Amino acid sequence: MPAIAMFYGLVIYMYYHDTNKHRLPHIHVEYAECKAVFSLPDGDILEGSLPKAKTKLVLAWIELHQEDLMADWSLAISGQPIFPIEPLR
């Protein structure tokens, strides 16, 4: 499960071949003891939760990097290496 970005205590992951449980394109996000799964490119929470302020940061990051995220998703579901994506600064 490669981390594709880290910022403000958030770690964003995209798993390889990860279409069984959540059939939509998505990312996994961890912050402290919290975990959530966000759909791409719309940012709906599919599972789990994060503090409200951290959720807003993730949604902003998804909005800024929609094309990169979808490109990584295409690579990940076919088992190819994915690329890191710029964090929020």
PyMOL commands that set and color helices and strands:
alter all, ss='L'
color gray80, all
select helices_A, chain A and resi 52-64+66-77
alter helices_A, ss='H'
color red, helices_A
select strands_A, chain A and resi 3-7+10-13+26-31+34-39+45-48
alter strands_A, ss='S'
color yellow, strands_A
deselect
rebuild
show_as cartoon
